[in-house]
Amino acid sequence: MENPLSRKIILGIQHVLAMFGATVLVPALTGMNTSITLFCAGLGTLLFHWITKRKVPVFLGSSFAFMGGIIAVIGDARMGDPDYLSRIQAVKGALIVAGLIYAVFALLIKLVGYEKVNKLLPPIVTGPVIIVIGLRLSGTAINSAFYENGEFSLKCVLVTVVVLATIIIISVFAKGIYNLMPILFAIIVGFLVCIPLGFTDFTPVREAHFLSFADKQVLDQVLAVPVFQADAILAIAPIALVTLIEHVGDITTNSAVVGQNFMVDPGIHRTILGDGLATALAGLLGGPANTTYGENTGVLAVTKVYDPSVIRIAAVVAIFLGLIGKFGAVISCIPGPVSGGISIVLYGMISSVGVRILINNHLNFGNSRNLMIASIIVVLGIGCDSIPVAGTVTISGLALAAVVGMLLAAILPVGADDVMRD
């Protein structure tokens, strides 16, 4: 049964709440502008959906992978500093180049065919990689859920327990439309609990401009002409070679959650192209690179509503939040223990999808080949944060684990007992 518009709007707001914390964290750490970031995330998501024939329920938020390169270019400069705008122009040019790298690879995959790409990613690789995606994010969830200013806090634990209990009760026992909104209810209940505990701070709401783009500095950053500087391009653009692998893992995860093979229809070449052009668009406007968001895939797994139009509604809401500074500021006031408690569920759901892939494909872990591949992927993916490659360019542990897993799967011979027989 098709969801009515009012229900879709509520579900879309849930997706915005899920992605908001991570998306605004990137500009906070790099010195870029939050309003532009939200605007670019929403606009990039709509562009992605248009390129992927409106079939893939994916939200594009700020990419953490590009942070090191962006910080290397921007340095300590912040909005209002004399050289800030010139550095943003260099970041703009580099991100446009990064997006074009995606486009080149999308063309290559279209030419060689999906089948050859699929052979590199058998279930013994994709399952553990998806498990790693969720587990790598788990540390962030725990820090937000249980710690305040770096110190373990029983107040945070109390809020987190309430948030988790709300999600579990709504997901398991609620009926009808209420069953689809566990995250929204958890945020409301968590907020109410946080007020007497002193976790809420509405200062950002008071200080925010009502219209973000009415701020001359924000508008100047949007209209600044990109500059293609060699050092900035070398610091930022090569990271796209790493995030391409992560993109494939994210789309594989999304496919597993939804139960449709988006690698084939609309095709991995289209999803890569959509991600790349969204990053280039963000670069053009002065936002950080975009990437597919595991948080929103987690929401899909919790709600079991896979309608891509819900994600597009979330994209429109993100654009609205980027334009209306006061509304964006309200969401930014969600306390850490609330977002942390929600993240525990969302990231756990992602890892659970990876386990489901292994079970559904009847992989035999009494087989040494499967055991070795999965073990090495999990340890490398979780144990390695990032590995320096050249200068400020790093490769994430997830990308390293995926590459090593693909190589092992290609090299080690497949045995008759790799798959359990009924």
C-alpha positions as CSV (number, residue, x, y, z in Angstrom):
1,M,0.0,0.0,0.0
2,E,1.4,3.4,-1.0
3,N,2.1,5.8,1.9
4,P,0.0,9.0,2.0
5,L,1.9,12.3,1.7
6,S,1.6,13.2,5.4
7,R,3.2,9.8,6.3
8,K,6.0,10.3,3.8
9,I,6.7,13.7,5.2
10,I,7.1,12.3,8.7
11,L,9.3,9.5,7.5
12,G,11.4,12.0,5.5
13,I,11.9,14.1,8.6
14,Q,13.2,11.0,10.4
15,H,15.8,10.6,7.7
16,V,16.9,14.3,8.1
17,L,17.2,13.8,11.8
18,A,19.3,10.6,11.3
19,M,21.8,12.3,8.9
20,F,21.9,15.8,10.5
21,G,24.5,15.2,13.2
22,A,27.2,13.7,10.9
23,T,26.5,16.1,8.0
24,V,26.9,19.2,10.1
25,L,29.9,17.8,11.9
26,V,32.1,17.9,8.8
27,P,31.8,21.7,8.3
28,A,32.2,22.2,12.0
29,L,35.6,20.4,11.9
30,T,36.8,21.8,8.6
31,G,35.7,25.4,8.9
32,M,33.2,25.2,6.0
33,N,29.7,26.6,6.3
34,T,26.9,24.5,7.8
35,S,24.0,26.1,5.9
36,I,25.8,25.6,2.5
37,T,26.5,22.0,3.6
38,L,22.9,21.2,4.3
39,F,21.8,22.9,1.1
40,C,24.3,20.9,-1.0
41,A,23.4,17.6,0.7
42,G,19.7,18.1,-0.2
43,L,20.4,19.3,-3.7
44,G,23.0,16.6,-4.3
45,T,20.6,13.9,-3.1
46,L,18.0,15.1,-5.6
47,L,20.6,15.1,-8.4
48,F,21.6,11.5,-7.4
49,H,18.0,10.3,-7.6
50,W,17.5,11.9,-11.0
51,I,20.6,10.2,-12.4
52,T,19.6,6.8,-10.8
53,K,16.1,6.9,-12.3
54,R,14.6,7.7,-8.9
55,K,15.0,4.0,-7.9
56,V,17.7,4.0,-5.1
57,P,16.6,5.1,-1.6
58,V,19.9,6.8,-0.7
59,F,20.7,10.1,1.0
60,L,23.9,11.9,0.3
61,G,25.5,13.7,3.3
62,S,28.9,15.2,4.0
63,S,31.9,12.8,3.5
64,F,34.3,12.4,6.4
65,A,36.9,10.8,4.0
66,F,37.7,14.1,2.4
67,M,38.1,16.0,5.7
68,G,41.9,15.5,5.9
69,G,42.5,17.0,2.5
70,I,40.0,19.9,3.0
71,I,41.6,20.8,6.4
72,A,45.1,20.7,4.7
73,V,43.9,23.3,2.2
74,I,41.8,25.5,4.5
75,G,44.1,25.3,7.5
76,D,43.1,27.4,10.5
77,A,41.2,30.0,8.3
78,R,37.6,30.6,9.2
79,M,34.8,32.6,7.6
80,G,35.6,36.2,7.9
81,D,39.4,35.7,7.8
82,P,41.2,37.6,5.0
83,D,42.4,34.5,3.1
84,Y,39.4,32.2,3.9
85,L,37.6,32.8,0.6
86,S,40.7,32.1,-1.6
87,R,41.2,28.8,0.2
88,I,37.5,27.9,-0.3
89,Q,38.0,28.6,-4.0
90,A,40.9,26.1,-4.1
91,V,38.7,23.5,-2.2
92,K,36.0,24.1,-4.7
93,G,38.2,23.4,-7.7
94,A,39.7,20.2,-6.1
95,L,36.2,18.8,-5.2
96,I,35.0,19.4,-8.8
97,V,38.0,17.3,-10.0
98,A,37.2,14.6,-7.4
99,G,33.6,14.4,-8.7
100,L,34.9,14.1,-12.3
101,I,37.1,11.1,-11.2
102,Y,33.9,9.4,-10.1
103,A,32.4,10.2,-13.6
104,V,35.4,8.6,-15.4
105,F,35.1,5.4,-13.3
106,A,31.3,5.3,-13.9
107,L,32.1,5.4,-17.7
108,L,34.7,2.7,-17.4
109,I,32.2,0.4,-15.5
110,K,29.6,1.1,-18.1
111,L,32.0,0.0,-20.8
112,V,33.4,-3.2,-19.2
113,G,30.0,-4.2,-17.7
114,Y,28.7,-4.8,-14.2
115,E,29.4,-8.6,-14.3
116,K,33.2,-8.0,-14.0
117,V,32.6,-5.6,-11.1
118,N,30.3,-8.1,-9.4
119,K,32.9,-10.9,-9.6
120,L,35.2,-8.7,-7.5
121,L,32.5,-8.5,-4.7
122,P,31.3,-12.0,-3.8
123,P,29.2,-12.5,-0.7
124,I,32.2,-13.5,1.4
125,V,33.6,-10.0,0.7
126,T,30.4,-7.9,0.8
127,G,29.1,-9.5,4.0
128,P,32.1,-8.8,6.2
129,V,32.6,-5.4,4.6
130,I,29.1,-4.4,5.5
131,I,29.6,-5.7,9.0
132,V,32.7,-3.5,9.2
133,I,30.9,-0.4,8.0
134,G,28.5,-0.6,11.0
135,L,31.2,-1.5,13.5
136,R,33.5,1.3,12.4
137,L,30.8,3.8,13.1
138,S,30.0,2.2,16.5
139,G,32.7,4.0,18.4
140,T,31.2,7.4,17.5
141,A,27.8,6.2,18.7
142,I,29.2,5.0,22.0
143,N,31.1,8.3,22.6
144,S,28.0,10.3,22.0
145,A,25.8,8.0,24.1
146,F,27.8,7.6,27.2
147,Y,30.3,10.4,27.4
148,E,30.0,14.2,28.2
149,N,33.0,16.3,27.4
150,G,35.2,13.2,27.2
151,E,34.1,12.0,30.6
152,F,31.8,9.0,31.3
153,S,28.5,10.2,32.5
154,L,25.7,8.4,34.2
155,K,23.3,11.1,33.1
156,C,24.2,10.3,29.5
157,V,23.7,6.6,30.2
158,L,20.2,7.3,31.6
159,V,19.2,9.3,28.5
160,T,20.6,6.7,26.1
161,V,18.7,3.9,27.9
162,V,15.5,5.9,27.6
163,V,16.1,6.5,23.9
164,L,17.0,2.8,23.2
165,A,13.9,1.7,25.2
166,T,11.7,4.0,23.2
167,I,13.0,2.7,19.9
168,I,12.6,-0.9,20.9
169,I,9.1,-0.4,22.3
170,I,7.9,1.5,19.3
171,S,9.5,-0.9,16.8
172,V,8.2,-4.1,18.5
173,F,4.9,-3.2,20.0
174,A,3.5,-0.1,18.2
175,K,1.0,-0.6,15.3
176,G,0.2,1.2,12.1
177,I,1.9,4.5,11.3
178,Y,3.5,4.7,14.8
179,N,5.5,1.6,14.1
180,L,7.3,3.5,11.3
181,M,8.4,6.4,13.5
182,P,10.6,4.9,16.3
183,I,13.4,7.4,15.7
184,L,11.2,10.4,15.7
185,F,9.5,9.3,19.0
186,A,13.0,8.5,20.5
187,I,14.2,12.1,19.7
188,I,11.1,13.6,21.3
189,V,11.3,11.5,24.4
190,G,15.0,11.9,24.6
191,F,14.7,15.7,24.3
192,L,12.1,15.8,27.2
193,V,14.4,13.7,29.4
194,C,17.4,16.0,28.6
195,I,15.7,19.2,29.6
196,P,15.8,18.7,33.4
197,L,19.3,17.1,33.1
198,G,20.7,20.2,31.6
199,F,21.7,18.8,28.2
200,T,19.8,21.2,26.1
201,D,21.3,24.5,24.8
202,F,19.3,26.7,22.5
203,T,22.0,29.3,22.0
204,P,22.5,28.3,18.4
205,V,18.9,29.0,17.7
206,R,19.1,32.6,19.1
207,E,22.3,33.3,17.2
208,A,21.4,31.9,13.8
209,H,20.3,34.1,10.9
210,F,16.7,33.5,9.9
211,L,17.7,33.4,6.2
212,S,21.1,31.8,5.9
213,F,21.9,33.2,2.5
214,A,21.1,36.7,3.6
215,D,24.5,36.6,5.3
216,K,26.9,38.3,2.8
217,Q,29.8,36.1,3.8
218,V,27.7,33.0,3.1
219,L,26.5,34.3,-0.3
220,D,30.1,35.3,-1.3
221,Q,31.2,31.8,-0.6
222,V,28.5,30.3,-2.8
223,L,29.3,32.7,-5.7
224,A,33.1,32.4,-5.4
225,V,34.6,31.1,-8.6
226,P,36.4,27.8,-8.2
227,V,40.2,27.9,-8.6
228,F,42.1,24.8,-9.8
229,Q,45.3,24.8,-7.8
230,A,47.7,21.8,-8.2
231,D,48.5,21.5,-4.5
232,A,44.8,21.6,-3.5
233,I,43.9,19.1,-6.2
234,L,46.6,16.7,-5.1
235,A,45.5,16.9,-1.5
236,I,41.8,16.3,-2.1
237,A,41.0,14.7,-5.5
238,P,42.9,11.4,-5.1
239,I,40.8,10.6,-2.1
240,A,38.0,9.8,-4.6
241,L,39.9,6.6,-5.5
242,V,39.3,5.4,-2.0
243,T,35.7,6.6,-1.5
244,L,34.7,4.8,-4.8
245,I,35.3,1.5,-3.0
246,E,33.3,2.7,0.0
247,H,30.5,3.8,-2.4
248,V,30.3,0.2,-3.8
249,G,30.0,-1.1,-0.2
250,D,27.3,1.3,0.7
251,I,25.2,0.5,-2.4
252,T,25.7,-3.2,-1.7
253,T,24.4,-2.6,1.8
254,N,21.5,-0.6,0.6
255,S,20.6,-3.3,-1.9
256,A,20.7,-5.9,0.8
257,V,18.4,-3.9,3.1
258,V,15.9,-3.1,0.4
259,G,16.0,-6.5,-1.3
260,Q,16.8,-5.1,-4.7
261,N,20.0,-5.3,-6.7
262,F,20.8,-1.7,-7.4
263,M,24.2,-2.8,-8.7
264,V,22.2,-4.0,-11.8
265,D,19.2,-1.7,-11.9
266,P,19.7,1.2,-12.3
267,G,23.4,0.1,-12.3
268,I,26.5,0.8,-10.2
269,H,27.7,3.1,-13.0
270,R,24.7,5.3,-12.4
271,T,25.1,5.4,-8.6
272,I,28.8,6.3,-8.9
273,L,28.0,9.0,-11.5
274,G,25.3,10.4,-9.2
275,D,27.6,10.5,-6.2
276,G,30.4,12.1,-8.3
277,L,28.3,14.8,-9.8
278,A,26.7,15.6,-6.4
279,T,30.2,16.0,-5.1
280,A,31.2,18.3,-8.0
281,L,28.0,20.3,-7.5
282,A,28.8,20.7,-3.8
283,G,32.3,21.8,-4.8
284,L,30.8,24.4,-7.2
285,L,28.6,25.9,-4.4
286,G,31.2,25.7,-1.6
287,G,30.1,22.6,0.3
288,P,32.1,19.5,1.3
289,A,32.1,16.3,-0.8
290,N,28.9,14.3,-0.6
291,T,28.7,10.5,0.0
292,T,26.1,7.8,0.5
293,Y,25.0,7.7,4.2
294,G,24.9,4.6,6.3
295,E,22.7,6.4,8.9
296,N,19.8,6.6,6.4
297,T,20.3,3.0,5.3
298,G,19.9,2.2,9.0
299,V,16.6,4.1,9.1
300,L,15.4,2.0,6.1
301,A,16.3,-1.2,8.0
302,V,14.4,0.0,11.1
303,T,11.3,1.3,9.4
304,K,11.2,-1.2,6.5
305,V,9.9,1.7,4.3
306,Y,12.1,1.7,1.1
307,D,10.2,4.2,-1.0
308,P,12.8,6.5,-2.6
309,S,10.3,9.4,-2.6
310,V,10.7,9.5,1.2
311,I,14.4,10.2,0.7
312,R,13.6,13.0,-1.8
313,I,11.3,14.6,0.8
314,A,14.2,14.4,3.2
315,A,16.4,16.1,0.6
316,V,13.9,19.0,0.2
317,V,13.7,19.4,4.0
318,A,17.5,19.5,4.1
319,I,17.5,22.2,1.4
320,F,14.9,24.1,3.5
321,L,17.0,23.8,6.6
322,G,20.0,25.1,4.7
323,L,18.0,28.2,3.6
324,I,16.3,28.8,6.9
325,G,19.0,29.1,9.5
326,K,16.7,29.0,12.6
327,F,15.2,25.6,11.7
328,G,18.6,24.1,11.1
329,A,19.8,25.4,14.4
330,V,16.9,23.7,16.2
331,I,18.0,20.3,14.9
332,S,21.6,21.1,15.8
333,C,20.5,21.3,19.4
334,I,19.7,17.6,19.6
335,P,21.7,16.5,22.7
336,G,24.6,14.0,22.1
337,P,23.1,11.2,24.3
338,V,20.0,11.3,22.1
339,S,21.8,11.1,18.8
340,G,24.2,8.5,20.3
341,G,21.4,6.2,21.4
342,I,19.8,6.4,18.0
343,S,23.1,5.7,16.3
344,I,23.6,2.6,18.4
345,V,20.5,1.1,16.7
346,L,21.2,2.4,13.2
347,Y,24.8,1.3,13.1
348,G,24.0,-2.1,14.6
349,M,21.3,-2.6,12.0
350,I,23.9,-2.0,9.2
351,S,26.2,-4.7,10.7
352,S,23.3,-7.0,11.1
353,V,22.6,-6.7,7.3
354,G,26.1,-8.0,6.7
355,V,25.5,-11.0,8.9
356,R,22.2,-11.6,7.0
357,I,24.1,-11.7,3.7
358,L,26.4,-14.4,5.0
359,I,23.5,-16.5,6.3
360,N,21.3,-16.1,3.1
361,N,24.2,-17.2,1.0
362,H,24.8,-20.3,3.2
363,L,28.5,-19.6,3.5
364,N,30.4,-22.3,5.3
365,F,32.6,-20.9,8.0
366,G,34.1,-24.3,8.7
367,N,35.8,-23.7,5.4
368,S,39.3,-22.2,5.8
369,R,39.0,-19.9,2.7
370,N,35.9,-18.2,4.0
371,L,37.2,-18.0,7.5
372,M,40.5,-16.4,6.4
373,I,38.9,-13.8,4.1
374,A,36.2,-12.8,6.6
375,S,38.7,-12.6,9.5
376,I,41.2,-10.4,7.7
377,I,38.5,-8.1,6.4
378,V,37.0,-7.6,9.9
379,V,40.4,-7.0,11.6
380,L,41.8,-4.7,8.9
381,G,38.5,-2.8,8.6
382,I,38.1,-2.1,12.3
383,G,41.7,-2.1,13.5
384,C,43.0,0.4,10.9
385,D,41.6,3.9,11.2
386,S,43.5,5.5,8.3
387,I,46.8,4.8,6.6
388,P,48.9,7.6,5.1
389,V,49.5,7.1,1.4
390,A,51.2,10.4,0.2
391,G,51.2,13.7,2.0
392,T,47.7,14.4,3.3
393,V,46.1,11.6,1.3
394,T,45.1,8.6,3.4
395,I,43.3,5.3,2.8
396,S,40.6,4.3,5.3
397,G,40.7,0.9,7.0
398,L,37.4,0.1,5.3
399,A,38.8,0.7,1.8
400,L,42.0,-1.3,2.7
401,A,39.8,-4.2,4.0
402,A,37.7,-4.2,0.9
403,V,40.7,-4.2,-1.4
404,V,42.4,-7.0,0.5
405,G,39.2,-9.0,0.7
406,M,38.7,-8.7,-3.1
407,L,42.2,-9.8,-3.8
408,L,42.0,-12.8,-1.5
409,A,38.6,-13.9,-2.9
410,A,40.1,-13.7,-6.4
411,I,43.4,-15.5,-5.6
412,L,42.2,-18.3,-3.2
413,P,40.6,-21.2,-4.9
414,V,36.9,-21.9,-4.4
415,G,36.3,-25.2,-2.8
416,A,33.3,-27.6,-3.0
417,D,32.5,-26.9,0.7
418,D,32.5,-23.1,0.5
419,V,28.7,-23.1,0.6
420,M,26.7,-25.3,3.0
421,R,24.4,-27.7,1.3
422,D,20.9,-28.5,2.6
